[in-house]
Amino acid sequence: MVATAALAEPVSVRHIQQPMHRFMVARSGDGRTIASGEFSQVVQGDEVTMRLTYHFVDGSIDDETTTYRQQGTFRLVRDRHIQKGPFFTKPIDFTVEAATGLVTSRTIDRNGRTHTESKHMNLPDDLANGFVGTLLLNVPYNTAPFRVGMLVPVGGGRLIHLLISSVDEQTVHLAGQTFKATVFRIHPELGGIVGVIARLIGLQPKDVMVWVLEGEDPAVAVIVGQLGGYGPVISSDLVGTSFGK
């Protein structure tokens, strides 16, 4: 029997997030190290601000800062995602203010001039820009497939859904310790004519796989997927992570 995915809705808080500082390493499909990452998280009351920055060996930067509230359920406050440099064929600077619905895109033309476009959108309560990993820390291994909203930087901002399913359990080694990890699959649902066109021209985003360490202090250990929903698939791991039997 195949479980039916629930409609998108906010995820309940099971693990209160605490301040932390961790380091990541990103590798290409052939195992080459292509970027080093740094993750930081600060907490003020029920508001959490997290930042994940990747510095690529070719000088490119992927930098995302997200603020959300953890009070009963998780709710996005704001998210800003910047990608620039030769690794990214389409640079982005995309900001979402969830409370006001203000969405801002900044682009640079061939002459180096910055163009800013802002618009207001009706955004859902389950919007998960920037903190999908945090949500995965708060759902059990045997959770039924569920959806969350995601605003992607297409046409000034387009709302899609991510279908999230737990698909496996594996053993992961980290810093000399052995953990069980839940493996989640994240499938972008573009829907409608946009999805049809994306498949036809080969721009349908690939599924993302995420390994979440189980236990009282869960953590995202490995992410395999595209940065920003396009481009090559890379693996991003907590430093010191390896798979085992």
C-alpha positions as CSV (number, residue, x, y, z in Angstrom):
1,M,0.0,0.0,0.0
2,V,1.4,3.4,-1.0
3,A,1.0,6.2,1.5
4,T,-0.8,9.3,0.3
5,A,1.0,12.5,0.7
6,A,-0.6,15.0,3.0
7,L,-1.4,18.5,1.8
8,A,1.2,21.2,2.7
9,E,1.1,22.3,6.3
10,P,3.5,23.6,8.9
11,V,5.7,21.1,10.7
12,S,5.4,20.8,14.5
13,V,8.4,21.5,16.7
14,R,9.8,18.3,18.3
15,H,13.4,19.4,18.7
16,I,14.1,23.0,19.9
17,Q,17.0,24.3,17.9
18,Q,20.0,25.6,19.8
19,P,23.0,27.8,18.8
20,M,25.6,25.9,16.8
21,H,28.5,26.2,14.5
22,R,29.5,23.4,12.0
23,F,31.6,23.0,8.9
24,M,30.7,21.3,5.6
25,V,32.5,20.1,2.5
26,A,31.0,20.0,-1.0
27,R,32.1,17.5,-3.6
28,S,31.4,17.0,-7.3
29,G,30.0,13.8,-8.7
30,D,33.5,12.4,-9.2
31,G,34.5,13.0,-5.6
32,R,36.6,16.2,-6.1
33,T,36.3,18.8,-3.3
34,I,34.8,21.9,-4.9
35,A,33.7,24.1,-1.9
36,S,34.0,24.5,1.9
37,G,30.9,25.3,3.8
38,E,30.3,27.0,7.2
39,F,27.0,26.7,9.1
40,S,26.0,28.9,12.0
41,Q,22.8,29.3,14.0
42,V,21.9,31.8,16.7
43,V,18.7,31.8,18.8
44,Q,16.9,34.8,20.4
45,G,13.7,33.7,22.2
46,D,11.7,31.6,19.7
47,E,13.4,33.1,16.7
48,V,16.3,31.3,15.0
49,T,18.7,32.8,12.4
50,M,20.8,30.4,10.5
51,R,23.4,31.0,7.8
52,L,25.0,28.5,5.4
53,T,27.9,29.8,3.2
54,Y,29.8,27.8,0.6
55,H,33.1,29.2,-0.7
56,F,34.0,27.4,-4.0
57,V,37.6,26.8,-5.2
58,D,36.7,28.8,-8.4
59,G,35.8,31.8,-6.3
60,S,32.0,31.3,-6.5
61,I,29.8,31.9,-3.4
62,D,26.5,30.3,-2.3
63,D,25.3,32.3,0.8
64,E,21.9,31.8,2.4
65,T,20.6,33.5,5.6
66,T,17.3,32.3,7.0
67,T,15.2,33.5,10.1
68,Y,12.3,31.4,11.3
69,R,10.2,31.0,14.5
70,Q,9.9,27.8,16.4
71,Q,6.8,28.1,18.5
72,G,4.5,25.1,18.2
73,T,5.2,24.9,14.5
74,F,8.0,26.3,12.3
75,R,7.2,29.6,10.5
76,L,9.5,31.4,8.1
77,V,10.3,35.0,8.9
78,R,12.7,35.9,6.1
79,D,15.2,34.3,3.7
80,R,17.9,35.7,1.5
81,H,19.8,33.5,-0.9
82,I,22.8,34.7,-3.0
83,Q,24.6,32.7,-5.6
84,K,27.3,34.2,-7.7
85,G,30.5,33.3,-9.6
86,P,31.4,30.9,-12.4
87,F,29.9,27.8,-10.9
88,F,26.4,29.4,-11.3
89,T,25.3,30.0,-14.8
90,K,22.4,32.2,-13.5
91,P,23.4,34.3,-10.5
92,I,20.6,35.1,-8.0
93,D,20.0,37.4,-5.1
94,F,16.5,36.6,-3.9
95,T,14.8,37.8,-0.7
96,V,11.5,36.6,0.9
97,E,9.8,38.5,3.7
98,A,7.2,36.0,4.8
99,A,5.1,38.3,7.1
100,T,4.6,41.0,4.6
101,G,4.7,38.8,1.4
102,L,7.4,41.1,-0.1
103,V,9.6,39.3,-2.6
104,T,12.7,41.0,-4.0
105,S,15.0,39.9,-6.8
106,R,18.2,41.6,-7.6
107,T,20.0,41.1,-10.9
108,I,23.1,42.6,-12.6
109,D,23.1,43.4,-16.3
110,R,25.9,43.1,-18.7
111,N,27.0,46.6,-17.9
112,G,27.3,45.8,-14.2
113,R,24.2,47.7,-13.2
114,T,22.0,46.3,-10.5
115,H,18.3,46.0,-11.1
116,T,15.9,45.4,-8.2
117,E,12.4,44.1,-8.7
118,S,9.9,43.7,-5.8
119,K,6.4,42.5,-5.6
120,H,3.9,41.3,-3.0
121,M,2.6,37.7,-2.9
122,N,0.2,35.7,-0.9
123,L,2.5,33.3,0.8
124,P,1.4,30.1,2.6
125,D,2.2,29.4,6.3
126,D,4.2,26.3,5.4
127,L,6.8,28.2,3.3
128,A,10.1,26.5,3.9
129,N,12.7,28.6,2.1
130,G,16.1,28.0,3.6
131,F,15.2,25.6,6.4
132,V,13.9,22.4,4.9
133,G,16.8,20.6,6.7
134,T,15.5,21.9,10.0
135,L,12.0,20.5,9.3
136,L,13.5,17.1,8.5
137,L,15.0,17.1,12.0
138,N,11.5,17.2,13.4
139,V,9.7,14.4,11.5
140,P,10.0,10.7,12.5
141,Y,11.5,8.0,10.3
142,N,8.1,6.5,9.6
143,T,6.4,9.8,8.8
144,A,3.9,9.7,5.9
145,P,5.0,11.7,2.8
146,F,4.2,15.3,3.2
147,R,4.5,18.6,1.3
148,V,5.9,22.0,2.1
149,G,5.8,25.3,0.1
150,M,8.9,26.7,-1.6
151,L,9.2,30.1,-3.4
152,V,11.8,29.7,-6.2
153,P,13.5,32.7,-7.9
154,V,11.8,32.3,-11.3
155,G,9.9,35.2,-12.9
156,G,10.4,37.3,-9.7
157,G,9.1,34.4,-7.5
158,R,7.1,31.3,-8.2
159,L,5.5,29.1,-5.6
160,I,6.0,25.3,-5.9
161,H,5.7,22.4,-3.5
162,L,8.3,19.9,-2.3
163,L,7.1,16.4,-1.8
164,I,9.1,14.9,1.1
165,S,9.3,11.1,1.8
166,S,11.4,9.0,4.1
167,V,12.8,6.2,1.9
168,D,15.5,4.3,3.9
169,E,17.6,4.0,7.0
170,Q,21.4,3.8,6.8
171,T,24.4,3.7,9.1
172,V,26.6,6.9,9.1
173,H,29.9,7.5,10.9
174,L,30.7,11.0,12.2
175,A,33.6,12.0,14.4
176,G,34.4,8.5,15.5
177,Q,30.7,7.7,16.4
178,T,28.2,5.5,14.6
179,F,24.6,6.8,14.0
180,K,21.5,5.6,12.3
181,A,20.3,8.0,9.7
182,T,16.9,8.5,8.0
183,V,17.2,9.0,4.3
184,F,14.7,11.5,2.9
185,R,13.8,12.2,-0.7
186,I,12.7,15.7,-1.7
187,H,10.9,15.9,-5.0
188,P,10.1,19.4,-6.5
189,E,6.6,19.5,-7.9
190,L,6.4,22.2,-10.5
191,G,2.9,21.4,-11.7
192,G,0.9,22.6,-14.6
193,I,2.3,23.9,-17.9
194,V,5.5,25.0,-16.1
195,G,6.3,21.4,-15.2
196,V,5.6,20.2,-18.7
197,I,7.9,22.9,-20.2
198,A,10.6,22.2,-17.7
199,R,10.6,18.5,-18.5
200,L,10.6,19.2,-22.3
201,I,13.7,21.6,-22.1
202,G,15.5,19.5,-19.5
203,L,15.2,22.0,-16.6
204,Q,13.1,19.8,-14.3
205,P,14.9,20.0,-10.9
206,K,16.3,16.7,-9.8
207,D,15.3,15.1,-6.5
208,V,17.4,15.9,-3.4
209,M,18.5,13.2,-1.0
210,V,19.1,14.1,2.7
211,W,20.6,11.9,5.4
212,V,19.4,13.0,8.9
213,L,21.1,11.5,12.0
214,E,18.6,10.1,14.4
215,G,18.5,10.5,18.2
216,E,18.0,13.2,20.8
217,D,20.1,15.6,18.9
218,P,19.4,15.0,15.2
219,A,21.5,16.6,12.5
220,V,21.6,16.8,8.8
221,A,24.8,14.9,7.8
222,V,24.7,14.6,4.0
223,I,22.8,16.4,1.2
224,V,23.0,15.2,-2.4
225,G,21.3,17.5,-5.0
226,Q,21.5,20.6,-7.0
227,L,22.2,24.0,-5.5
228,G,19.3,26.2,-6.2
229,G,17.5,23.5,-8.2
230,Y,19.7,23.6,-11.3
231,G,23.2,22.8,-12.4
232,P,25.3,19.7,-11.5
233,V,24.4,17.4,-8.6
234,I,26.9,17.8,-5.7
235,S,27.3,16.1,-2.3
236,S,27.5,18.3,0.8
237,D,28.6,16.6,4.0
238,L,29.4,17.5,7.6
239,V,33.1,17.4,7.9
240,G,34.1,13.9,9.1
241,T,31.1,12.1,7.7
242,S,31.3,8.6,6.1
243,F,29.0,5.7,5.4
244,G,29.3,2.3,7.0
245,K,27.7,-1.1,7.3
